[in-house]
């Protein structure tokens, strides 16, 4: 393959992302983890599945970041997962240190890479990676909106008993309880869902979307979601690797757009070979803008926690 993606963290999200990347034949994959033997074992297991899944992506598992050299994209999933009763904010101290160290290691070997951040709390970890890397803002992107929108789309399809392929949805804002699903911009075959279901049902789906991660954590009891997060990160990587220029909701560093300044917030962006090639500004109602500002305030609060932690 002429493209290379490194996945940092070989837990459930990282290993599943590596699997998806290989099975789509998007690139060669390096899986890195600090635990000796784990990335090597998972990479070998995935490589042995290749003849059955019919792909020729090359897989390497390593503990040394040197194996990641010259990556086109680095997907950072490293960090401790959320446990029952734990908010994303509870994770911030531990994961900030992990993401800072990982980013510093990554940029030594891949100074031209694009970073896709998956570690939680997502919006705060994007700030950590941007600062630690010194990269331009278009090359540090948070995976949040693609996942949240996919959850909203899944719930819309379940509610209306239609194909998920016919659904489109936008979820903006921070990746957390203050996220902003936009029913006006969410459609089934181009028809706004506001024409297809009652406000009460829409409100219920919006609430379920905002609590999507917590719902899975409460069911699993010993872990958090990983299939959908991995798929979301890989959709972003595919748009970059193939220069598809998909319009996807991602956490982007805003400098004036939507009236936000120096903040990672989920908004629609055009993803291509250079990373974020354009932030798409859509018209919001006063109510939607108020919700987005509330979400931004929650991200600002996380930034404040980061500053206090030093």
C-alpha positions in Angstrom: 0.0 0.0 0.0 1.2 3.5 -0.7 -0.5 5.0 2.4 0.3 4.3 6.1 -1.8 4.9 9.2 -0.6 4.4 12.7 -3.1 3.6 15.4 -2.0 4.5 19.0 -3.6 2.2 21.5 -4.4 -1.4 20.8 -7.5 -1.7 23.0 -10.9 -2.3 21.6 -11.2 1.0 19.7 -7.7 0.9 18.3 -7.7 -2.8 17.3 -11.1 -2.4 15.7 -10.0 0.7 13.8 -6.9 -1.3 12.6 -9.2 -4.1 11.4 -11.5 -1.7 9.5 -8.6 0.1 7.8 -7.1 -3.2 6.6 -10.4 -4.8 5.5 -11.2 -1.7 3.4 -7.6 -1.9 2.0 -7.1 1.8 2.7 -3.5 1.6 3.9 -0.8 -0.3 5.7 -1.3 -0.2 9.5 0.9 0.1 12.5 -0.6 -0.7 15.9 1.3 0.8 18.8 0.8 0.2 22.5 3.0 0.4 25.7 2.0 -3.2 26.7 4.6 -5.6 25.4 3.2 -8.3 23.1 -0.3 -7.0 22.9 0.0 -4.9 19.7 2.2 -7.6 18.1 -0.3 -10.3 19.0 -3.3 -8.4 17.7 -1.5 -7.4 14.5 -0.5 -11.0 13.9 -4.1 -12.1 14.5 -5.4 -9.6 12.1 -2.8 -10.5 9.5 -3.8 -14.2 9.8 -7.4 -13.1 9.0 -6.2 -11.4 5.8 -6.4 -14.5 3.5 -10.0 -15.0 4.5 -11.0 -11.3 4.4 -9.1 -11.0 1.1 -7.0 -7.9 1.7 -3.2 -7.3 1.3 -2.8 -4.5 3.8 0.5 -4.9 5.8 0.2 -5.0 9.6 2.8 -4.3 12.2 2.4 -4.3 16.0 5.1 -2.4 18.0 5.9 -0.8 21.3 8.5 1.5 19.7 7.2 4.7 18.0 10.0 4.3 15.4 7.6 1.8 13.6 5.2 4.7 13.0 7.7 6.7 10.9 6.3 8.5 7.9 2.6 7.9 8.7 0.1 9.8 6.6 -2.4 9.7 9.5 -2.1 8.9 13.2 -5.3 7.9 15.0 -4.8 8.4 18.8 -7.1 6.2 20.9 -4.7 5.9 23.9 -6.0 6.5 27.4 -8.1 4.9 30.1 -11.7 4.1 29.1 -14.8 5.5 30.8 -16.2 3.3 33.6 -19.7 3.2 35.0 -20.5 6.3 37.0 -17.6 8.2 35.4 -18.1 11.3 33.3 -15.8 12.2 30.4 -14.5 15.0 32.6 -13.3 12.6 35.2 -10.8 11.2 32.6 -9.2 14.5 31.9 -6.2 14.5 34.2 -4.9 11.0 33.4 -5.6 11.1 29.7 -4.2 14.6 29.1 -0.8 13.3 30.3 -1.1 10.2 28.0 -2.2 12.2 24.9 0.6 14.8 25.4 3.3 12.1 25.6 1.9 10.1 22.7 1.7 13.2 20.5 5.3 14.2 21.3 6.4 10.7 20.3 4.4 10.7 17.1 5.6 14.0 15.7 9.2 12.9 16.0 8.7 10.3 13.4 5.8 11.7 11.4 6.1 15.5 11.3 3.7 15.7 8.3 1.0 13.4 9.6 -2.7 14.4 10.2 -3.8 13.6 13.7 -7.3 12.1 14.4 -8.0 12.3 18.1 -10.4 9.7 19.7 -9.3 9.7 23.3 -11.7 11.2 25.8 -12.7 13.8 26.9 -12.4 14.4 23.2 -12.6 18.2 22.9 -10.0 18.7 25.7 -7.7 16.0 24.2 -7.7 17.9 20.9 -6.4 21.0 22.6 -3.7 18.9 24.3 -2.6 17.4 20.9 -2.7 20.7 19.1 -0.4 22.3 21.7 1.9 19.3 22.0 2.3 18.9 18.2 2.6 22.5 17.2 0.7 21.4 14.0 -1.5 23.8 12.0 -5.1 23.6 13.0 -6.2 21.7 9.8 -4.0 18.7 10.8 -5.5 18.1 14.3 -9.1 16.8 14.1 -11.4 15.3 16.7 -13.6 12.3 16.1 -16.9 13.1 17.7 -19.6 14.4 15.3 -19.3 11.4 13.0 -20.0 9.0 15.8 -22.8 11.1 17.4 -24.4 11.6 14.0 -24.2 7.9 13.3 -25.9 7.2 16.6 -28.7 9.7 15.7 -29.0 8.2 12.2 -29.3 4.7 13.7 -32.1 5.8 16.1 -33.9 7.6 13.3 -33.8 4.4 11.2 -35.0 2.3 14.1 -37.9 4.7 14.8 -39.1 5.0 11.2 -38.2 1.4 10.1 -36.1 2.6 7.2 -32.6 1.9 5.8 -29.8 3.6 7.7 -28.4 4.5 4.2 -31.4 6.8 3.6 -30.7 8.7 6.8 -28.5 11.8 7.3 -28.0 13.7 10.5 -25.9 16.5 11.9 -24.8 16.7 15.5 -22.7 19.7 16.4 -21.0 21.0 19.6 -18.9 19.3 22.2 -18.7 15.5 22.5 -20.7 15.1 25.7 -24.0 15.8 27.4 -24.2 19.3 25.8 -23.9 18.1 22.1 -26.4 19.7 19.7 -28.3 17.3 17.4 -30.0 19.4 14.7 -33.4 17.8 13.6 -33.9 20.5 10.9 -30.8 19.3 9.1 -31.5 15.6 9.8 -33.3 13.9 6.9 -34.6 10.6 5.5 -34.1 10.6 1.7 -33.9 14.4 1.8 -37.1 14.7 3.9 -36.5 16.5 7.2 -37.4 14.3 10.2 -39.5 17.2 11.5 -42.0 16.2 8.7 -41.9 12.5 9.6 -42.3 12.3 13.4 -43.6 14.2 16.3 -41.6 16.7 18.4 -41.9 14.3 21.4 -40.3 11.4 19.4 -37.6 13.7 18.0 -36.8 15.0 21.5 -36.6 11.4 22.8 -34.1 10.5 20.0 -32.1 13.7 20.6 -31.8 12.8 24.3 -30.8 9.2 23.5 -28.2 10.4 21.1 -26.7 12.8 23.7 -26.5 9.8 26.2 -25.5 7.3 23.5 -22.1 6.5 25.0 -23.4 6.4 28.6 -26.1 4.0 27.5 -23.6 1.5 26.2 -21.3 1.9 29.2 -24.3 1.1 31.5 -25.0 -2.0 29.5 -21.5 -3.3 29.2 -20.6 -2.5 32.8 -16.9 -3.2 32.2 -16.1 -1.0 29.2 -17.3 1.5 26.7 -18.4 1.6 23.0 -15.8 0.7 20.4 -17.3 -0.6 17.2 -19.0 2.7 16.2 -16.2 4.9 17.4 -13.7 2.9 15.4 -15.9 3.1 12.3 -16.2 6.8 12.7 -12.5 7.4 12.9 -12.0 5.2 9.9 -14.6 7.1 7.8 -12.6 10.3 8.6 -9.3 8.6 7.6 -10.8 7.3 4.4 -11.9 10.7 3.3 -8.4 12.1 4.0 -6.5 9.2 2.4 -8.7 9.2 -0.8 -9.0 13.0 -0.8 -12.8 12.4 -1.0 -13.7 15.9 0.5 -16.6 14.5 2.4 -18.6 16.9 4.5 -18.5 15.4 8.0 -19.1 16.8 11.5 -15.8 16.8 13.3 -14.2 18.6 16.2 -12.3 21.5 14.6 -10.2 24.4 16.0 -12.4 27.4 15.4 -11.0 30.9 15.1 -14.0 33.1 14.5 -16.3 30.6 12.8 -19.7 30.4 14.5 -18.5 33.2 16.8 -16.2 30.8 18.6 -12.5 31.6 19.3 -9.6 29.3 19.9 -11.8 26.3 20.7 -12.4 22.8 19.4 -16.1 22.4 18.6 -17.9 19.9 16.5 -19.0 21.5 13.2 -19.4 20.4 9.6 -16.0 20.3 7.8 -14.7 19.3 4.4 -12.1 16.5 4.9 -9.5 16.0 2.2 -5.8 15.2 1.7 -4.8 18.3 3.7 -7.1 17.4 6.6 -9.7 20.0 7.3 -9.9 22.0 4.1 -12.9 24.1 5.0 -15.2 24.7 7.9 -18.8 24.8 6.7 -20.9 27.5 8.4 -24.6 26.6 8.4 -27.3 29.0 9.4 -28.6 28.3 12.9 -31.8 29.4 14.7 -31.4 31.5 17.8 -32.3 28.4 19.9 -29.7 26.2 18.0 -27.0 28.9 18.4 -27.8 29.2 22.1 -27.4 25.4 22.5 -24.1 25.5 20.6 -22.8 28.3 22.8 -23.8 26.3 25.9 -21.8 23.4 24.5 -18.9 25.7 23.8 -19.0 26.9 27.4 -18.6 23.3 28.6 -15.5 22.9 26.4 -14.1 26.2 27.7 -14.6 24.7 31.2 -12.5 21.7 30.2 -9.8 24.0 28.8 -9.8 25.7 32.2 -9.3 22.3 33.9 -6.4 21.6 31.6 -4.8 25.0 32.5 -5.2 24.2 36.3 -3.6 20.8 35.8 -0.7 22.5 34.0 
